[in-house]
Amino acid sequence: QVQLVESGGGWVQPGGSLRLSCTASESIFRSTSMGWYRQAPGKQREVVALIHKIGSSTYADAVKGRFTISRDNFKNAVYLEMNSLKPEDTAVYYCYKSPDHWGQGTQVTVSS
């Protein structure tokens, strides 16, 4: 069973930036997709960004232009650069690896 370990969450003021990292315990080279989901209190888990094996990426409308996803196949890692953070970005962020692997989550809190 592959393990995904997230890091980089924390507290930041509105307008600030954070960089999330996710490292897999096995090669991600053949993974169709990797990415990030988030779940805010009282809400369903939602996709934030996905990066695909072919090199394309997709983003939720709420984060387009602010977040950037990238992957490093040599380091078995995927990253999420988050800029211009808003209070509504507050959530637990989960790393995802296709077809159905999940990390434990890392808390991101945006508040003043």
C-alpha positions, 0 to 999 in steps of 0.5 A: 500500500503506497503511503503519501506524506504531506507537509507544509501546512500551517497558519498564514494571514490573508494574502500570504503564501504556503507551499504544500509537499507530498512525498510518495513511498513508491514511484509516481512515474506511472501514476495517471494523476496526482494532486490535492483535495481539501475539506473544510469543516462541514463541507464535502471534500473537493478537488483543488488541483490535479496534475496528469501523467501527460503533463497537463493540470486542472484547477478548481475555479476557486484557486485558478490563478493563485495556486500552482501544482507541480510534480517531480517524478524523480523525488516521487513528490507533488507540490502545491504552491498557494499564493494570495490565500483567502480565509475560504481556503482554510481546510485540511488538504489531502494529497491524492495519487490515482487510482485511490490513494490518500494522505492523512491531510495537512491543515491550512488556516488562513486568518488574521 
